[in-house]
Every structure is written in structure tokens, then in C-alpha cells.
Amino acid sequence: MSVGLFDFLFNKVLVYTAVGDEHYFKAAQCFQSEGLRYKVKSNSGNRPALGQQHINNTSTIAIYDFYVKKEDQHKAQNILSKLRSS
């Protein structure tokens, strides 16, 4: 399913892309603590970790796209600004 179709069908907007598990958990924790409902689309595969090159390319990094309802976009951006400043 393409992202455009995802947005259309579920009335969601992309508010944040987390690269790696640490950033995913920080964002998810912030959204949950503020009571913000969100959906995550994960691309967990097949990309070498930043700054690492292995001969067999076994090191991969996950990418997580956070989506919220359009009416919650401003709230999500406020939450993310707190996350970035901490």
C-alpha cells in the first residue's frame, strides 16, 4: 500500500520518522505519555546502519514512520518539539 493511499484511507499524516530503535522508543513514549494515538509504519529491513560497513552487510537499521490523525498534527508537533529540546 502506498503512503498516499494510507493517508487517504486512514486520514493520517506523517509527523515523524524515527531512525533506529532508540528514537522509536523515545517518540512512542512521549506520544503515549501525552495520550496521543498514533500508528507506525515500519521499514525494518535491509539497510546498513549509518557509519557501519560490513563485508556481509548484516548490520541493519529500522526506520519507523509515525502517523497521527490530521486533527492531532499540531499536538504531535508540540510533543516532538519537547522531545527534540531534551
C-alpha positions in Angstrom: 0.0 0.0 0.0 1.5 3.3 -0.9 1.8 6.1 1.6 -0.7 8.3 -0.3 -3.3 5.6 -0.1 -2.5 5.0 3.6 -3.1 8.7 4.2 -6.3 8.8 2.2 -7.8 5.7 3.7 -7.0 6.3 7.3 -6.9 10.2 7.4 -3.4 10.2 8.9 -0.5 12.5 8.4 3.2 11.7 8.8 4.6 13.6 11.7 7.9 11.9 12.5 10.4 9.4 11.1 12.5 7.7 13.7 15.7 6.1 12.6 16.7 3.2 14.9 15.0 1.6 17.9 16.2 4.2 20.4 14.5 7.1 18.6 11.4 5.0 18.0 11.0 4.2 21.7 11.6 7.9 22.8 8.9 9.1 20.4 6.5 6.4 21.2 6.9 7.0 25.0 6.4 10.8 24.5 3.2 10.2 22.4 1.9 7.7 24.9 2.6 9.8 28.0 0.6 12.7 26.3 -2.3 10.3 25.4 -1.7 10.8 21.6 -2.9 8.0 19.5 -0.6 7.1 16.6 0.1 4.5 14.0 3.6 3.3 13.0 4.7 2.0 9.6 8.0 0.2 10.0 10.7 -0.5 7.4 12.8 -2.8 9.5 15.0 -4.2 6.8 17.8 -4.3 4.6 19.7 -1.1 5.2 23.1 -0.9 6.6 23.5 1.0 9.8 24.8 4.6 9.4 28.5 4.7 9.6 29.0 1.0 9.5 30.1 -1.1 6.6 30.4 -4.8 6.9 31.5 -7.2 4.2 28.4 -9.2 4.6 26.1 -6.2 5.4 24.5 -7.9 8.4 24.1 -4.7 10.3 20.7 -3.1 9.6 18.8 -0.2 11.0 15.0 0.1 11.3 13.0 3.1 10.1 9.7 4.0 11.7 7.2 6.5 10.3 4.7 7.9 12.9 1.3 8.9 11.7 -1.5 10.7 13.6 -4.9 12.0 12.7 -4.9 15.2 10.9 -6.6 17.0 13.8 -3.8 15.8 16.1 -1.0 17.0 13.9 -0.4 20.2 15.9 -0.4 18.4 19.2 2.1 15.8 17.8 4.4 18.6 16.6 4.4 20.2 20.1 5.2 16.9 21.7 8.1 16.4 19.2 9.5 19.8 19.8 9.8 18.9 23.5 11.5 15.7 22.6 14.0 17.5 20.4 14.8 20.0 23.0 15.5 17.4 25.7 
